């Protein structure tokens, strides 16, 4: 169903409610005239004397009373105590039973029931300000339940004290208990339905606020909550439940609830319309209105509770209602073009607010204190209508915000997608360029490796050709062999690096390949055993691998050439040990042979030892040489592995 149709239906329903309410008031007044108090004997009234408060005195002095229709009401009638007297005779034999004597809005009423034999048969207390402990079990604040027998005369004496500032209305009704229940049943059903609807809406609004955290939900929750408390406070059940021993306090809070509901609606208007942004003038005016209402709420509470001047407080509330009508009428006439379709639902709710306030103003001015019994239901009805319209507006506004958010999100996603596509295209082009550069670099590296390999192979081959000649002596072949050994060490490192396609290679492979080559070149018959101890998965860099391979080559070459000479007797079995140990402090390499050694090493006398020392310094290591009983080399390196 469209929101506009809902608004029209609620408007028609409110008009029908006002019409039915007027008819109900007329019917209720007609019903009063048909009660048992409207018999031939008139209701008599007398002003209480300050020194005479005993009901027997007023029973025995009927000359003090005048017919209530002839009694002229003075301006102090709302402060003094009055006695009402009425004779009752039930001439129907079937009329014996329980009867309800009810009244409206009187603060204190004392009942004295006297039979035809001048005997007091019952005395009761009731009234809006009467403590619950003073009420009889079957009585309420606005009625007495008494037993009357047929064909007997009764005299009812009522002492009335009304302290709310209004001139008291002596609208007492005597009905059978069944007629009274029929009268109040439909009122209780309507109240129950309205209060149930308010509770359901409050739960819905609370859940909606918890989910969305949209501030107008919070203000509409408080608006409906205070409307519920206001309408419930106008019923005697509120006072009986919360303030049984201080009923005047409960009735004083009713006006506060109404003012708090008005403040909540004003705060809702600020939040829902974003009033501070679209109209600074109306924003300042509504803040002043909130301040005035708050001051009035405090004043009315003090005035009602301590001075019991409910009439004055009611006039203040009537003035505030007129002020609300004037402000909100001007607000939406001025800002109609500045607000969107969703915010205009607040205007629709204000229409119901104006209708409700106008109706309550009418009842307050015409019916005065008697309007309380109708105000509660009307407040609940208009409060529910206003709340439902506001909820529709808020829901549509949130829906529009969600759609706008989704639309903006889609636009952002599309823009971001275009940006990402451009970035991906740029990255793809960069990737192509990098691949081309990598291919070019790989080509250059392959070319460099190929040339290095060819050059080293050329040097090695030249040495081999030179050794193959017949005109060279052994003194010339040894240097060529040493050069070939060193060249092969560099060829081996280059080969391993190309094979691994990495800047690191395995240490054990380098050592074993170097040792095997030198065995093949210098000891093909494998006379000298070599024991190698190197870790399996240790890696070394290019900067370390070539010097280390050359060091091992020089050490093994020297051992093969000089450690085990054939011309001299050497009884010990030849042996060479090579070990590399890794520790937390660094790397240690030991090389030992059990050859003839040397008594003294003269600095600069051996090219091989000098080369070993230079290569050791190159990779930031130290070497210690011991030449007794064979050569022993101890190398210390810092984290070459």
C-alpha positions in Angstrom: 0.0 0.0 0.0 1.3 3.4 -0.9 2.3 5.8 1.9 0.0 8.6 0.6 -3.0 6.2 0.8 -2.0 5.2 4.3 -2.0 8.9 5.3 -5.4 9.5 3.8 -6.9 6.5 5.6 -5.4 7.6 8.9 -6.7 11.1 8.4 -10.2 9.8 7.7 -9.9 7.5 10.7 -9.0 10.4 12.9 -12.0 12.4 11.7 -14.3 9.4 12.4 -12.7 9.0 15.8 -13.4 12.7 16.7 -17.0 12.3 15.5 -17.5 9.1 17.5 -15.9 10.7 20.5 -18.3 13.5 20.4 -21.2 11.1 20.1 -19.8 9.0 23.0 -19.7 12.1 25.2 -23.3 13.0 24.4 -24.4 9.4 25.0 -22.5 9.3 28.3 -24.2 12.5 29.5 -27.6 11.0 28.5 -26.7 7.9 30.5 -25.9 10.0 33.6 -29.4 11.4 33.6 -30.8 7.8 33.7 -28.9 6.7 36.8 -30.6 6.1 40.1 -29.5 9.5 41.4 -31.7 11.2 38.8 -35.0 10.4 40.6 -37.7 12.7 42.0 -35.8 13.7 45.1 -33.1 16.3 44.2 -29.5 16.2 45.2 -28.9 18.7 48.0 -25.7 20.6 48.8 -24.4 22.4 51.8 -21.1 24.1 52.6 -19.2 22.6 55.5 -18.8 24.6 58.6 -15.3 24.7 60.0 -16.4 23.4 63.4 -18.8 20.7 62.1 -17.4 17.7 60.2 -19.5 14.9 61.6 -21.9 13.4 59.0 -24.6 12.8 61.7 -24.7 16.6 62.2 -25.5 17.2 58.6 -27.9 14.2 58.5 -29.9 15.7 61.4 -30.0 19.2 60.0 -31.5 18.9 56.5 -32.3 22.7 56.6 -28.6 23.4 55.9 -29.0 21.9 52.4 -30.2 23.5 49.2 -31.0 21.9 45.9 -27.8 21.7 43.9 -29.5 23.3 40.9 -30.3 26.4 43.1 -26.9 26.7 44.6 -24.8 29.5 43.4 -21.2 28.5 43.0 -18.7 30.9 44.5 -15.0 31.3 43.4 -13.8 29.5 46.6 -15.7 26.4 45.9 -12.5 24.7 44.8 -11.0 25.2 48.2 -13.9 24.5 50.6 -15.5 21.3 51.7 -19.1 20.5 50.7 -21.7 18.0 51.7 -24.0 16.3 49.2 -27.3 14.7 50.4 -29.5 12.3 48.4 -32.3 10.0 49.3 -32.6 6.7 47.5 -35.6 4.4 47.4 -35.6 1.2 45.4 -39.2 0.2 44.8 -38.5 -2.7 42.5 -38.4 -6.0 44.5 -35.8 -7.3 42.1 -33.5 -4.4 42.6 -31.7 -5.7 45.6 -27.9 -6.1 45.0 -24.6 -4.5 44.5 -24.5 -0.9 43.3 -21.7 1.4 42.1 -21.6 5.0 43.1 -19.1 6.6 40.7 -17.8 10.1 40.1 -15.1 11.9 38.0 -11.9 13.6 39.0 -12.7 14.5 42.6 -9.7 14.4 44.9 -11.3 13.4 48.2 -14.8 11.9 48.7 -16.1 10.5 52.0 -19.2 8.3 51.8 -21.7 7.9 54.6 -24.7 5.5 54.0 -27.6 5.8 56.4 -30.7 3.6 56.3 -34.4 4.6 57.0 -33.9 3.9 60.7 -31.3 6.7 61.0 -28.5 4.1 61.4 -25.1 4.5 59.7 -24.6 1.3 57.9 -21.4 2.2 55.9 -18.6 4.7 55.8 -16.0 4.8 53.0 -13.2 7.0 51.6 -12.2 7.4 47.9 -10.8 10.1 45.6 -7.9 10.6 43.2 -5.5 11.8 46.0 -6.7 9.2 48.5 -4.0 6.7 49.6 -4.6 3.1 48.5 -4.5 2.0 52.1 -7.6 4.1 52.8 -9.7 2.5 50.1 -12.0 -0.5 50.7 -11.3 -3.8 49.1 -14.0 -3.5 46.4 -13.8 0.3 45.9 -11.7 2.3 43.5 -10.4 5.9 43.4 -13.4 7.0 41.4 -16.2 4.7 42.8 -17.8 3.0 45.8 -19.4 -0.4 45.7 -22.4 -0.5 48.1 -25.1 -3.0 48.8 -28.7 -1.7 48.7 -31.9 -3.6 49.4 -35.2 -3.0 47.7 -38.2 -1.2 49.4 -35.9 0.5 51.8 -35.0 4.2 52.2 -31.4 5.2 52.1 -29.7 8.5 52.6 -26.3 9.1 51.0 -24.1 11.7 52.5 -21.0 12.7 50.5 -18.3 14.9 51.9 -16.4 16.4 48.9 -13.0 18.1 49.0 -11.5 19.1 45.7 -8.1 20.7 45.7 -7.0 20.7 42.1 -7.9 24.3 41.4 -11.0 23.5 39.4 -14.5 24.1 40.5 -15.7 20.6 41.4 -18.3 18.8 39.2 -20.7 16.8 41.4 -21.4 14.3 38.6 -22.2 11.2 40.8 -23.7 8.2 39.1 -25.4 5.3 40.9 -25.7 2.2 38.8 -26.0 -1.5 39.2 -22.7 -3.2 39.2 -23.5 -4.9 35.9 -24.4 -1.6 34.2 -21.2 0.0 35.5 -19.1 -2.9 34.2 -20.8 -2.6 30.8 -20.0 1.1 30.8 -16.3 0.7 31.6 -15.7 -2.5 29.6 -15.4 -0.9 26.2 -13.2 1.8 27.7 -10.8 -0.8 29.2 -10.8 -2.7 25.9 -9.8 0.4 23.9 -7.1 1.2 26.4 -5.7 -2.3 26.3 -5.7 -2.3 22.5 -4.0 1.1 22.4 -1.4 0.2 25.1 -0.6 -3.1 23.4 -0.1 -1.3 20.1 2.2 1.2 21.8 4.3 -1.6 23.4 4.6 -3.4 20.0 5.7 -0.2 18.3 8.2 0.6 21.0 9.8 -2.8 20.6 9.9 -2.4 16.9 11.5 1.1 17.1 14.1 -0.1 19.7 15.1 -3.0 17.4 15.2 -0.7 14.4 17.5 1.7 16.3 19.8 -1.0 17.4 20.2 -2.2 13.9 20.5 1.1 12.1 21.7 3.5 14.8 19.6 6.2 13.1 19.0 9.0 15.6 15.4 9.8 14.7 14.4 6.3 15.8 15.7 7.2 19.2 13.6 10.4 19.4 10.5 8.8 18.1 11.0 6.0 20.7 11.0 8.6 23.5 8.1 10.4 21.9 5.9 7.3 21.9 7.2 6.2 25.3 6.2 9.5 27.0 2.9 9.5 25.1 2.2 6.1 26.5 3.1 7.2 30.0 1.0 10.3 29.7 -2.1 8.4 28.6 -1.5 5.6 31.1 -0.9 8.3 33.8 -4.4 9.7 33.2 -5.8 6.3 34.4 -5.9 5.4 38.1 -4.0 2.2 37.5 -0.8 4.2 37.0 -1.1 5.8 40.4 -2.2 2.5 42.1 0.8 0.7 40.6 3.7 3.2 41.1 2.5 5.7 43.7 -0.1 4.0 46.0 0.9 6.1 49.0 1.7 9.4 47.2 -1.0 9.6 44.6 -0.7 13.4 44.1 2.9 12.8 43.0 1.7 10.4 40.3 -0.9 12.8 39.0 1.7 15.6 39.0 4.0 13.6 36.7 1.3 13.3 34.0 1.9 16.9 32.8 5.7 16.2 32.8 5.2 13.2 30.5 3.2 15.3 28.0 5.9 18.0 28.0 8.7 15.5 27.5 6.8 14.0 24.6 6.7 17.5 23.0 10.4 17.9 23.6 11.1 14.5 22.0 9.0 15.4 18.9 10.9 18.7 18.6 14.3 16.9 18.7 13.0 14.4 16.2 12.1 17.4 13.9 15.7 18.7 14.2 17.3 15.4 13.4 14.9 14.2 10.7 14.8 17.6 8.8 18.5 18.4 9.5 17.0 21.7 10.6 20.3 23.3 11.6 21.4 23.1 8.0 18.3 24.1 6.0 17.1 26.9 8.3 19.1 28.5 11.1 16.2 30.7 12.1 13.7 27.8 12.7 16.5 25.8 14.4 17.0 28.6 16.9 13.3 29.0 17.4 12.7 25.3 18.1 15.6 25.4 20.6 13.9 28.2 22.4 10.6 26.3 22.2 12.3 23.3 23.8 13.7 25.5 26.6 10.3 27.0 27.2 8.6 23.6 27.4 11.3 22.3 29.7 10.8 25.3 32.1 7.1 24.8 31.9 7.4 21.1 32.7 9.4 21.9 35.9 7.0 24.7 36.8 3.9 22.5 36.3 5.4 19.7 38.4 6.2 22.0 41.3 2.8 23.8 40.9 0.8 20.5 40.8 2.7 18.7 43.5 3.3 21.4 46.1 0.4 23.8 45.3 -2.1 21.4 43.7 -3.0 24.1 41.1 -3.7 21.7 38.3 -6.0 24.3 36.6 -3.2 26.8 36.2 -0.9 24.1 34.8 -3.6 23.1 32.4 -3.8 26.6 31.0 0.0 26.7 30.6 -0.2 23.5 28.6 -3.0 24.9 26.5 -0.8 27.9 25.7 2.1 25.6 24.9 -0.2 23.6 22.6 -1.2 26.7 20.7 2.5 27.6 20.5 3.3 24.2 19.0 0.5 24.6 16.4 1.8 28.1 15.4 5.4 27.0 15.2 5.0 23.8 13.2 2.5 25.4 10.9 4.9 28.2 10.0 7.8 25.7 9.8 6.4 23.6 7.1 4.8 26.4 5.2 8.2 28.1 5.0 10.3 25.0 4.3 8.0 22.9 2.1 10.1 23.4 -1.0 13.4 22.8 0.8 12.5 19.4 2.2 12.4 16.1 0.2 9.5 13.7 -0.2 10.6 11.6 2.7 10.9 14.5 5.0 7.4 15.6 4.1 6.1 12.7 6.1 7.0 14.7 9.1 4.6 17.3 7.8 1.9 14.6 7.6 2.6 13.7 11.2 2.4 17.4 12.2 -1.1 17.5 10.6 -2.2 14.8 13.0 -0.3 16.5 15.8 -2.2 19.8 15.0 -5.5 17.9 14.8 -4.8 16.1 18.1 -3.7 19.2 19.9 -6.7 21.1 18.6 -9.0 18.4 19.7 -7.4 18.3 23.2 -7.6 22.1 23.3 -11.3 22.0 22.5 -11.9 19.4 25.2 -9.8 21.3 27.7 -11.7 24.6 27.0 -15.2 23.2 26.8 -15.2 20.2 29.1 -12.4 21.4 31.4 -11.6 18.8 34.0 -14.2 16.4 32.7 -12.1 16.0 29.5 -9.6 13.8 31.3 -11.6 10.6 30.7 -11.5 11.2 26.9 -8.0 12.7 26.6 -6.3 9.4 27.4 -7.8 7.5 24.5 -7.4 10.4 22.1 -3.8 10.9 23.0 -3.1 7.2 22.5 -4.8 7.2 19.1 -3.1 10.3 17.7 0.2 9.2 19.2 0.0 5.9 17.3 -1.0 7.7 14.1 1.8 10.1 14.3 4.3 7.3 15.1 3.2 5.2 12.2 3.5 8.0 9.7 6.9 8.9 11.1 8.0 5.3 10.8 6.9 5.2 7.2 8.8 8.4 6.5 12.0 7.2 8.3 11.8 3.8 6.5 11.5 5.4 3.1 14.3 7.8 3.9 16.6 5.0 5.0 15.6 3.0 1.9 16.5 6.0 -0.3 19.8 6.4 1.6 20.5 2.8 1.0 19.8 3.1 -2.7 21.8 6.2 -3.0 24.7 4.5 -1.1 24.5 1.5 -3.4 24.4 3.7 -6.5 27.4 5.7 -5.3 29.1 2.5 -4.4 28.5 1.1 -7.8 29.9 4.3 -9.4 33.0 4.1 -7.1 33.4 0.4 -8.0 33.2 1.2 -11.7 35.7 4.0 -11.4 38.0 1.8 -9.3 37.6 -1.0 -11.9 38.7 1.4 -14.7 41.6 2.5 -12.6 42.6 -1.1 -11.8 42.3 -2.0 -15.5 44.6 0.9 -16.4 47.0 -0.1 -13.6 46.9 -3.8 -14.8 47.6 -2.6 -18.4 50.6 -0.6 -17.1 51.8 -3.5 -15.1 51.4 -5.8 -18.0 53.5 -3.4 -20.2 56.1 -3.2 -17.4 56.1 -7.0 -17.2 56.7 -7.3 -20.9 59.5 -4.8 -20.7 61.0 -6.6 -17.7 60.8 -9.9 -19.5 62.6 -8.4 -22.5 65.2 -6.9 -20.2 65.6 -10.2 -18.4 65.9 -12.0 -21.7 68.6 -9.5 -22.8 70.4 -9.9 -19.5 70.3 -13.7 -19.7 71.6 -13.5 -23.3 74.5 -11.3 -22.1 75.2 -13.5 -19.2 75.2 -16.6 -21.4 77.5 -14.8 -23.8 79.8 -13.8 -20.9 79.8 -17.3 -19.5 80.4 -18.7 -22.9 83.4 -16.4 -23.5 84.8 -17.0 -20.0 84.5 -20.7 -20.6 86.1 -20.5 -24.0 88.9 -18.3 -22.8 89.6 -20.6 -19.8 89.4 -23.6 -22.1 91.7 -21.9 -24.5 94.3 -21.3 -21.8 93.9 -24.9 -20.6 94.3 -26.3 -24.1 97.3 -24.2 -24.8 99.0 -25.6 -21.7 98.1 -29.1 -22.9 99.5 -28.4 -26.4 102.7 -27.0 -24.8 103.1 -30.1 -22.6 102.6 -32.4 -25.6 105.7 -31.0 -27.4 108.9 -33.1 -27.4 111.4 -30.3 -26.9 110.4 -29.2 -23.4 112.0 -30.4 -20.2 110.3 -31.2 -17.0 111.4 -27.9 -15.5 109.1 -26.2 -18.0 106.2 -28.6 -17.7 105.7 -28.1 -13.9 104.7 -24.4 -14.2 102.4 -25.2 -17.1 100.7 -27.9 -15.0 100.3 -25.5 -12.1 98.7 -23.0 -14.5 96.4 -25.6 -15.8 95.4 -26.6 -12.3 94.5 -23.1 -11.4 92.7 -22.6 -14.7 90.7 -25.8 -14.1 89.6 -24.6 -10.6 88.2 -21.4 -12.2 86.6 -23.4 -14.9 85.0 -25.7 -12.3 83.5 -22.7 -10.4 82.2 -21.2 -13.6 80.6 -24.6 -14.6 78.9 -25.1 -11.3 77.5 -21.5 -11.3 76.1 -22.0 -14.8 74.6 -25.3 -13.8 73.0 -24.0 -10.6 71.8 -20.8 -12.3 72.4 -19.1 -9.0 75.0 -16.9 -7.3 75.7 -19.7 -4.8 76.9 -23.2 -5.1 77.4 -26.3 -2.9 80.7 -26.4 -1.1 81.0 -30.2 -1.0 80.6 -30.5 -4.7 83.2 -27.8 -5.4 85.7 -29.5 -3.0 85.1 -33.1 -4.3 85.3 -32.1 -8.0 88.5 -30.1 -7.3 90.1 -33.0 -5.4 89.1 -35.6 -8.0 90.6 -33.6 -10.8 93.9 -33.1 -9.0 94.0 -36.8 -8.2 93.6 -37.6 -11.8 96.3 -35.1 -12.9 98.9 -35.8 -10.2 98.1 -39.2 -8.8 96.4 -41.3 -11.4 97.5 -44.5 -9.6 95.9 -43.2 -6.4 98.9 -43.9 -4.2 98.1 -41.0 -1.9 94.7 -41.4 -0.2 92.8 -38.1 0.5 90.2 -38.0 3.2 87.6 -35.2 2.7 85.1 -34.1 5.4 82.7 -31.4 4.2 79.0 -30.8 5.1 76.4 -31.8 2.4 74.2 -28.7 2.0 76.5 -25.8 2.8 76.4 -23.0 0.2 79.1 -20.4 -0.6 79.0 -17.3 -2.8 80.9 -16.6 -6.0 83.2 -14.2 -4.3 84.3 -17.0 -1.9 84.2 -20.0 -4.2 87.0 -19.1 -6.7 89.6 -18.1 -4.0 88.7 -21.2 -1.9 89.0 -23.5 -5.0 92.4 -21.9 -5.8 93.5 -22.4 -2.2 92.6 -26.1 -2.2 94.3 -26.5 -5.6 97.5 -24.9 -4.4 97.6 -27.0 -1.3 97.0 -30.3 -3.1 99.4 -29.4 -5.9 102.1 -28.6 -3.4 101.5 -31.8 -1.5 101.7 -33.9 -4.6 104.8 -32.1 -5.9 106.9 -31.9 -2.7 105.4 -33.9 0.2 106.2 -37.3 -1.0 109.4 -37.3 -3.1 110.5 -40.6 -4.7 114.2 -39.9 -4.4 114.3 -40.2 -0.6 113.1 -43.0 1.6 109.8 -42.3 3.1 108.6 -45.2 5.3 105.3 -43.6 6.4 102.2 -44.3 4.2 101.3 -41.0 2.4 98.0 -39.4 3.5 96.2 -36.1 3.0 93.3 -34.9 5.2 91.0 -32.0 4.2 88.1 -30.9 6.5 85.8 -27.9 6.7 83.9 -27.3 10.0 81.2 -24.7 10.6 80.6 -23.2 14.0 78.8 -20.2 15.6 82.0 -18.2 15.6 82.9 -18.9 11.9 84.3 -21.5 9.6 87.5 -23.6 10.0 89.3 -25.4 7.3 92.1 -27.9 8.1 94.6 -29.3 5.5 97.2 -31.8 6.6 99.6 -34.1 4.9 102.2 -36.5 6.5 104.9 -35.7 4.0 108.5 -34.6 4.6 107.5 -31.1 5.6 110.2 -28.4 5.9 112.4 -27.2 8.7 111.9 -23.6 8.0 109.7 -21.6 5.7 111.5 -18.5 4.2 109.1 -15.7 3.4 108.8 -15.1 -0.3 110.6 -18.3 -1.2 107.4 -20.2 -2.3 105.0 -18.7 -4.9 102.3 -21.2 -3.9 102.3 -20.4 -0.2 102.3 -16.7 -1.0 99.3 -17.1 -3.3 97.5 -19.1 -0.5 98.0 -16.3 2.0 96.9 -13.6 -0.5 93.7 -15.6 -1.4 93.0 -16.1 2.3 93.2 -12.4 3.0 91.0 -11.8 0.0 88.1 -13.7 1.7 88.9 -12.1 5.1 90.5 -15.1 6.7 93.7 -16.1 8.5 96.0 -19.0 7.9 98.4 -20.7 10.3 101.1 -23.0 8.8 103.0 -25.8 10.6 105.7 -27.5 8.5 107.1 -30.1 11.0 106.3 -33.7 10.1 104.3 -32.6 7.1 102.5 -29.4 6.3 99.5 -28.5 8.4 97.4 -25.5 7.4 94.7 -24.0 9.7 92.3 -21.5 8.1 89.9 -19.3 10.0 87.1 -17.6 8.1 84.2 -15.4 9.2 80.9 -16.8 7.9 81.8 -17.7 4.4 79.1 -20.5 4.5 
